[in-house]
Amino acid sequence: MPDIAVVGPWAKEKLDALGRYLDFYTKVLKNQPWRTIYIDAFAGGGRAVVRAEPKNDATGTLLFLDEQEVDAEQRELVDGSPRVALDVANPFSRYVFIEPDRARGDELQAMKQEYGGSRHIDVLHMDAAAGIDWVTSRSISKASHRGIAFLDPFGAKLDWPSIQKLADTGLFEVVVNFALNMAIQRMLPNSGEVPDAWAKTLDAYFGSRAWFAEVYKERSGLFATSGFEKREDYSDRLLKLYRSNLKAVFGQVSTPRLIRNTRGMPLYSVPIRRVRRAQTTS
């Protein structure tokens, strides 16, 4: 089997949820006058291998492993988010798959050829921020288009300005993976002494340094030393902060959905969320 991404079985639940939503969305809009556009900002190669059981996953934090680490008898090939979107019963008018990795991009190009002229597909070999810039600078408008952007970043590699640009168009709904347990909490040491590089990543992700006050408080108590400690409810507070930020730019945010791995450990605080700007008649 050629080099291909390997994911845990929980990824199937995420992709199934995405497929159901895309099917619902396109069915509702099939008789409407707008052209529809689908953006996958972290597209991958179009397919992935699912292993039957997680390996070395006691904390529930691993998602990808090298193919060599997966026993051949435990492999299951599944369609990734690009193929899930391409195969909905009522296809989008246009698909934009953004993938900076050249090998994965070549897989997407092969997939594009596979679908021939039955789908309008753009494959962009660039990072998510550049790809979203490319899309939002095209001749699309709220008067003529409606769309969905699927944002499932590796770690916390999703800068807030990209979210803002999608919101500013007024035409996109966003499905975003908030990978708190997969990525963000790894950058939050108990001491509050967050390395500069991690702090800058989190600043970009949340759009400000507001995350720090939601995670940390000053130590208190008769024998407490100076410095910071984590709040017990920091996970809930971060989720609330992110949802508040999204609501401020989109106008509406749906209820988060939690996905767990095969051992019951939480992998995402909100892996699939639909964010929608309120519809207007203008």
Sine and cosine of phi, psi and omega as CSV:
sin_phi,cos_phi,sin_psi,cos_psi,sin_omega,cos_omega
0.00,0.00,0.74,-0.67,-0.01,-1.00
-0.91,0.42,0.25,-0.97,0.04,-1.00
-0.82,0.57,0.79,-0.61,-0.05,-1.00
-0.45,-0.89,0.51,-0.86,0.01,-1.00
-0.88,0.48,0.61,-0.79,0.05,-1.00
-0.89,-0.45,0.79,-0.62,-0.07,-1.00
-0.80,-0.60,0.30,-0.95,0.07,-1.00
-0.98,0.20,0.28,-0.96,-0.04,-1.00
-0.89,0.45,-0.39,0.92,0.03,-1.00
-0.90,0.43,-0.37,0.93,0.02,-1.00
-0.88,0.47,-0.50,0.87,0.01,-1.00
-0.89,0.46,-0.64,0.77,0.01,-1.00
-0.90,0.44,-0.67,0.75,0.03,-1.00
-0.88,0.47,-0.71,0.70,-0.02,-1.00
-0.93,0.36,-0.59,0.81,0.06,-1.00
-0.89,0.46,-0.68,0.73,0.01,-1.00
-0.90,0.44,-0.66,0.75,0.04,-1.00
-0.88,0.47,-0.72,0.70,-0.01,-1.00
-0.87,0.50,-0.66,0.75,0.01,-1.00
-0.90,0.44,-0.66,0.75,-0.02,-1.00
-0.93,0.36,-0.67,0.74,0.01,-1.00
-0.89,0.45,-0.62,0.78,0.04,-1.00
-0.89,0.46,-0.69,0.72,0.03,-1.00
-0.90,0.45,-0.72,0.70,-0.05,-1.00
-0.88,0.48,-0.75,0.66,-0.05,-1.00
-0.94,0.33,-0.50,0.87,0.04,-1.00
-0.92,0.39,-0.66,0.75,0.00,-1.00
-0.90,0.43,-0.60,0.80,-0.10,-0.99
-1.00,-0.08,0.00,1.00,-0.14,-0.99
-0.89,0.46,-0.47,0.88,0.00,-1.00
-0.97,-0.26,0.24,0.97,0.02,-1.00
-1.00,-0.07,0.34,-0.94,-0.11,-0.99
-0.98,0.20,-0.21,0.98,-0.10,-0.99
-0.97,0.24,0.52,-0.85,0.22,-0.97
-0.99,0.16,0.64,-0.77,-0.06,-1.00
-0.95,-0.30,0.59,-0.81,-0.03,-1.00
-0.72,-0.70,0.68,-0.73,0.02,-1.00
-0.88,-0.47,0.79,-0.61,0.05,-1.00
-0.91,-0.41,0.77,-0.64,0.14,-0.99
-0.88,-0.47,0.98,-0.21,-0.18,-0.98
-0.99,0.16,-0.23,0.97,0.04,-1.00
-0.70,-0.71,0.91,0.42,-0.31,-0.95
-0.94,0.34,-0.53,0.85,-0.13,-0.99
0.94,0.33,-0.41,-0.91,-0.10,-1.00
-0.98,-0.20,-0.01,1.00,0.04,-1.00
0.97,-0.22,-0.40,0.92,0.08,-1.00
-0.61,-0.79,0.34,-0.94,0.02,-1.00
-0.53,-0.85,0.36,-0.93,0.09,-1.00
-0.99,-0.16,0.76,-0.65,0.05,-1.00
-0.97,-0.23,0.81,-0.58,0.07,-1.00
-1.00,0.07,0.51,-0.86,-0.09,-1.00
-0.93,0.36,-0.61,0.79,-0.03,-1.00
-0.72,-0.69,0.58,-0.81,0.07,-1.00
-0.92,0.38,0.52,-0.86,-0.02,-1.00
-0.87,-0.49,0.76,-0.65,-0.02,-1.00
0.79,0.62,0.76,0.65,-0.15,-0.99
-0.84,-0.55,0.64,0.77,-0.10,-0.99
-0.87,0.49,-0.50,0.87,-0.01,-1.00
-0.99,-0.11,-0.05,1.00,0.00,-1.00
0.95,0.33,0.50,0.87,-0.10,-1.00
-0.94,-0.35,-0.17,0.99,-0.02,-1.00
-1.00,0.00,0.66,-0.75,0.06,-1.00
-0.85,-0.53,-0.68,0.73,-0.05,-1.00
-0.92,-0.39,0.65,-0.76,0.12,-0.99
-0.76,-0.65,0.32,-0.95,0.11,-0.99
-0.91,0.41,0.52,-0.85,-0.03,-1.00
-0.86,0.52,-0.56,0.83,-0.05,-1.00
-0.90,0.44,-0.35,0.94,-0.04,-1.00
-1.00,0.09,-0.08,1.00,-0.06,-1.00
-0.96,-0.27,0.84,-0.54,0.02,-1.00
-0.89,0.46,0.67,-0.74,-0.07,-1.00
-0.84,0.54,-0.56,0.83,-0.04,-1.00
-0.97,0.25,-0.20,0.98,-0.03,-1.00
-0.98,-0.19,0.14,0.99,-0.07,-1.00
-1.00,0.06,0.66,-0.75,0.13,-0.99
-0.66,-0.75,0.85,-0.53,-0.02,-1.00
-1.00,0.06,0.80,-0.59,-0.01,-1.00
-0.80,-0.61,0.44,-0.90,0.09,-1.00
-0.96,0.30,0.73,-0.68,0.10,-0.99
-0.99,0.16,-0.06,-1.00,-0.09,-1.00
-0.86,0.51,-0.57,0.82,0.03,-1.00
-0.87,0.50,-0.72,0.69,0.00,-1.00
-0.94,0.34,-0.56,0.83,0.07,-1.00
-0.85,0.53,-0.70,0.72,-0.01,-1.00
-0.94,0.35,-0.64,0.77,-0.03,-1.00
-0.92,0.39,-0.45,0.89,-0.12,-0.99
-0.99,-0.12,0.17,0.99,0.06,-1.00
-0.91,0.43,0.45,-0.89,-0.09,-1.00
-0.89,0.46,-0.55,0.84,0.02,-1.00
-0.89,-0.45,1.00,0.00,-0.15,-0.99
-0.88,0.48,0.43,-0.90,0.13,-0.99
-0.94,0.35,0.39,-0.92,0.04,-1.00
-0.94,0.35,-0.50,0.86,-0.06,-1.00
-0.50,-0.87,0.61,-0.79,0.04,-1.00
-0.85,-0.53,0.70,-0.71,0.08,-1.00
-0.81,-0.58,0.91,-0.42,0.01,-1.00
-0.95,-0.32,0.85,-0.52,-0.07,-1.00
-0.95,-0.32,0.84,-0.54,-0.06,-1.00
-0.43,-0.90,0.91,-0.42,-0.04,-1.00
-0.98,0.22,-0.43,0.90,-0.04,-1.00
-0.95,0.31,0.81,-0.59,-0.09,-1.00
-0.90,0.44,-0.68,0.73,-0.02,-1.00
-0.90,0.45,-0.70,0.72,0.03,-1.00
-0.91,0.41,-0.60,0.80,0.04,-1.00
-0.89,0.45,-0.61,0.79,0.05,-1.00
-0.90,0.43,-0.59,0.80,0.07,-1.00
-0.89,0.46,-0.65,0.76,0.02,-1.00
-0.92,0.39,-0.62,0.79,0.05,-1.00
-0.90,0.44,-0.64,0.77,0.06,-1.00
-0.90,0.44,-0.64,0.77,0.05,-1.00
-0.90,0.45,-0.64,0.76,0.04,-1.00
-0.86,0.51,-0.69,0.73,0.04,-1.00
-0.91,0.42,-0.58,0.81,0.01,-1.00
-0.87,0.49,-0.62,0.79,-0.02,-1.00
-0.99,0.11,-0.13,0.99,0.07,-1.00
0.83,0.55,-0.66,-0.75,-0.01,-1.00
-1.00,-0.01,0.18,0.98,-0.07,-1.00
-0.98,0.19,-0.23,0.97,0.02,-1.00
-0.67,-0.74,0.59,-0.81,0.12,-0.99
-1.00,0.00,0.95,-0.31,-0.13,-0.99
-0.83,-0.56,0.76,-0.64,0.17,-0.99
-0.92,-0.39,0.77,-0.63,0.09,-1.00
-0.93,-0.37,0.88,-0.48,-0.05,-1.00
-0.95,-0.32,0.87,-0.49,0.05,-1.00
-1.00,0.04,0.98,0.18,-0.02,-1.00
-0.32,-0.95,0.16,-0.99,0.00,-1.00
-0.98,0.21,0.15,-0.99,-0.12,-0.99
-0.87,0.49,-0.70,0.72,-0.04,-1.00
-0.87,0.49,-0.72,0.70,0.01,-1.00
-0.91,0.41,-0.63,0.78,0.00,-1.00
-0.91,0.42,-0.66,0.75,0.03,-1.00
-0.92,0.39,-0.60,0.80,0.11,-0.99
-0.85,0.52,-0.69,0.73,-0.01,-1.00
-0.87,0.49,-0.71,0.70,-0.04,-1.00
-0.92,0.39,-0.74,0.67,-0.10,-1.00
-0.95,0.31,-0.22,0.97,0.06,-1.00
-1.00,-0.04,-0.06,1.00,0.03,-1.00
-0.97,0.26,0.08,-1.00,0.01,-1.00
-0.99,0.11,0.95,0.31,0.08,-1.00
-0.82,-0.57,0.53,-0.85,0.00,-1.00
-0.51,-0.86,0.29,-0.96,0.02,-1.00
-0.90,0.43,-0.43,0.90,-0.01,-1.00
-0.95,0.33,-0.47,0.88,-0.13,-0.99
-0.88,-0.47,-0.24,0.97,-0.14,-0.99
-0.73,-0.69,0.43,-0.90,0.25,-0.97
-0.66,-0.75,0.48,-0.88,-0.04,-1.00
-0.32,-0.95,0.16,-0.99,0.07,-1.00
-0.80,-0.59,0.68,-0.73,0.12,-0.99
-0.90,-0.43,0.84,-0.54,0.03,-1.00
-0.99,-0.16,0.89,-0.46,-0.07,-1.00
-0.88,-0.48,0.99,-0.15,-0.03,-1.00
-0.83,-0.56,0.97,0.25,-0.16,-0.99
-0.96,0.29,0.36,-0.93,0.16,-0.99
-0.99,0.12,0.93,-0.37,-0.07,-1.00
0.95,0.32,-0.67,-0.74,-0.03,-1.00
-0.96,-0.30,0.56,0.83,-0.07,-1.00
-1.00,0.05,0.84,0.54,0.04,-1.00
-0.65,-0.76,0.97,-0.23,-0.06,-1.00
-0.99,0.15,0.61,-0.79,-0.05,-1.00
-0.85,0.52,-0.60,0.80,0.02,-1.00
-0.83,0.56,-0.50,0.87,0.05,-1.00
-0.93,0.37,-0.65,0.76,0.08,-1.00
-0.88,0.48,-0.71,0.70,-0.03,-1.00
-0.87,0.49,-0.67,0.75,-0.01,-1.00
-0.89,0.45,-0.64,0.77,0.05,-1.00
-0.91,0.42,-0.65,0.76,0.01,-1.00
-0.91,0.42,-0.62,0.79,-0.06,-1.00
-0.90,0.44,-0.41,0.91,0.02,-1.00
-0.93,0.37,-0.48,0.88,-0.03,-1.00
0.97,0.26,0.11,0.99,-0.08,-1.00
-0.85,-0.52,-0.15,0.99,-0.07,-1.00
-0.98,-0.20,0.68,-0.73,0.35,-0.94
-1.00,-0.05,0.49,-0.87,-0.07,-1.00
-0.82,-0.57,0.75,-0.66,0.14,-0.99
-0.95,-0.32,0.92,-0.40,-0.16,-0.99
-0.81,-0.59,0.68,-0.73,0.04,-1.00
-1.00,-0.08,0.92,-0.40,0.05,-1.00
-0.99,-0.11,1.00,-0.07,-0.19,-0.98
-1.00,0.03,0.90,0.43,-0.03,-1.00
-0.87,0.49,-0.80,0.60,-0.06,-1.00
-0.98,0.22,-0.32,0.95,0.01,-1.00
-1.00,0.10,-0.51,0.86,-0.18,-0.98
-0.61,-0.79,-0.77,0.63,-0.20,-0.98
-0.90,0.44,-0.71,0.70,-0.07,-1.00
-0.92,0.39,-0.30,0.95,0.07,-1.00
-0.92,0.39,-0.39,0.92,-0.02,-1.00
-0.99,-0.12,0.26,0.97,-0.07,-1.00
-0.85,-0.53,0.99,0.16,0.01,-1.00
-0.90,0.43,0.49,-0.87,-0.04,-1.00
-0.86,0.52,-0.51,0.86,-0.08,-1.00
-0.96,0.29,-0.33,0.94,-0.09,-1.00
1.00,0.08,-0.03,1.00,0.03,-1.00
-1.00,0.06,0.98,0.19,-0.07,-1.00
-0.99,0.13,0.84,-0.55,0.04,-1.00
-0.82,0.57,0.53,-0.85,-0.08,-1.00
-0.82,0.57,-0.68,0.73,-0.03,-1.00
-0.89,0.46,-0.66,0.75,0.03,-1.00
-0.92,0.39,-0.67,0.74,0.00,-1.00
-0.88,0.48,-0.66,0.76,0.02,-1.00
-0.91,0.42,-0.61,0.79,0.06,-1.00
-0.89,0.46,-0.69,0.72,-0.01,-1.00
-0.94,0.34,-0.59,0.81,0.09,-1.00
-0.85,0.52,-0.71,0.70,-0.01,-1.00
-0.92,0.40,-0.61,0.79,-0.05,-1.00
-0.93,0.38,-0.71,0.70,-0.05,-1.00
-1.00,-0.03,-0.19,0.98,0.02,-1.00
1.00,0.07,0.01,1.00,0.02,-1.00
-0.15,-0.99,-0.01,-1.00,0.07,-1.00
-1.00,0.03,0.21,0.98,-0.05,-1.00
-0.87,0.49,-0.42,0.91,-0.02,-1.00
-0.86,0.50,-0.52,0.86,-0.10,-0.99
-0.89,0.46,-0.71,0.70,-0.02,-1.00
-0.93,0.37,-0.39,0.92,0.05,-1.00
-0.98,0.18,-0.39,0.92,-0.03,-1.00
-1.00,-0.10,-0.64,0.77,-0.17,-0.99
-0.88,-0.48,0.45,-0.89,0.15,-0.99
-0.67,-0.74,0.37,-0.93,0.04,-1.00
-0.93,0.37,0.63,-0.78,0.03,-1.00
-0.87,0.48,0.62,-0.79,-0.01,-1.00
-0.70,-0.72,0.23,-0.97,0.00,-1.00
0.89,-0.46,0.31,-0.95,-0.10,-1.00
-0.86,0.51,-0.63,0.78,-0.07,-1.00
-0.94,-0.33,0.29,0.96,-0.05,-1.00
-0.95,0.31,0.63,-0.78,0.11,-0.99
-1.00,0.01,0.28,-0.96,-0.01,-1.00
-0.93,0.36,0.40,-0.91,0.00,-1.00
0.83,-0.56,-0.27,-0.96,-0.09,-1.00
-0.86,-0.51,0.34,-0.94,0.12,-0.99
-0.62,-0.79,0.39,-0.92,-0.01,-1.00
-0.95,0.31,0.60,-0.80,0.15,-0.99
-0.96,0.28,0.55,-0.83,0.00,-1.00
-0.91,0.42,-0.53,0.85,-0.06,-1.00
-0.97,-0.24,0.48,0.88,-0.09,-1.00
-0.88,0.48,-0.55,0.84,0.00,-1.00
-0.88,0.47,-0.74,0.68,0.02,-1.00
-0.90,0.43,-0.61,0.80,-0.02,-1.00
-0.92,0.38,-0.63,0.77,0.03,-1.00
-0.91,0.40,-0.67,0.75,0.04,-1.00
-0.88,0.47,-0.68,0.74,0.02,-1.00
-0.89,0.45,-0.65,0.76,0.03,-1.00
-0.88,0.47,-0.73,0.68,-0.04,-1.00
-0.90,0.43,-0.67,0.74,0.03,-1.00
-0.91,0.42,-0.59,0.80,0.04,-1.00
-0.91,0.42,-0.66,0.75,0.05,-1.00
-0.88,0.47,-0.68,0.73,0.00,-1.00
-0.91,0.42,-0.67,0.74,-0.01,-1.00
-0.90,0.44,-0.55,0.83,-0.02,-1.00
-0.90,0.44,-0.52,0.85,-0.06,-1.00
-0.97,-0.23,-0.39,0.92,-0.02,-1.00
-0.96,-0.28,-0.38,0.93,0.02,-1.00
1.00,-0.03,-0.41,0.91,-0.03,-1.00
-0.48,-0.88,0.68,-0.74,0.02,-1.00
-0.72,-0.70,0.73,-0.68,-0.04,-1.00
-0.99,0.14,0.15,-0.99,0.02,-1.00
-0.93,0.37,0.72,-0.69,-0.01,-1.00
-0.90,0.43,0.38,-0.93,0.06,-1.00
-0.83,-0.56,0.73,-0.69,-0.03,-1.00
-0.97,-0.24,0.75,-0.66,0.10,-0.99
-0.90,-0.44,0.67,-0.74,0.00,-1.00
-0.89,-0.46,0.36,-0.93,0.05,-1.00
-0.99,0.13,-0.09,-1.00,-0.10,-0.99
-0.93,0.37,-0.25,0.97,0.05,-1.00
-0.99,-0.16,0.11,0.99,0.04,-1.00
1.00,0.08,0.11,0.99,0.00,-1.00
-0.99,0.14,0.66,-0.75,0.02,-1.00
-0.95,0.32,0.79,-0.62,0.01,-1.00
-0.99,-0.17,-0.58,0.81,-0.01,-1.00
-0.71,-0.71,0.65,-0.76,0.11,-0.99
-0.97,0.23,-0.52,0.86,0.08,-1.00
-0.41,-0.91,0.99,0.17,-0.05,-1.00
-0.95,0.33,-0.53,0.85,0.03,-1.00
-0.80,-0.60,0.90,-0.44,0.05,-1.00
-0.67,-0.74,0.69,-0.73,0.04,-1.00
-0.98,-0.18,0.82,-0.57,-0.02,-1.00
-0.88,-0.47,0.82,-0.58,-0.16,-0.99
-0.73,-0.69,0.78,-0.63,0.17,-0.99
-0.96,0.26,0.67,-0.74,-0.03,-1.00
-0.82,0.57,0.71,-0.70,-0.01,-1.00
-0.95,0.33,0.59,-0.81,0.09,-1.00
-0.78,-0.62,0.24,-0.97,-0.01,-1.00
-1.00,-0.09,-0.03,1.00,-0.02,-1.00
-0.99,0.17,0.00,0.00,0.00,0.00
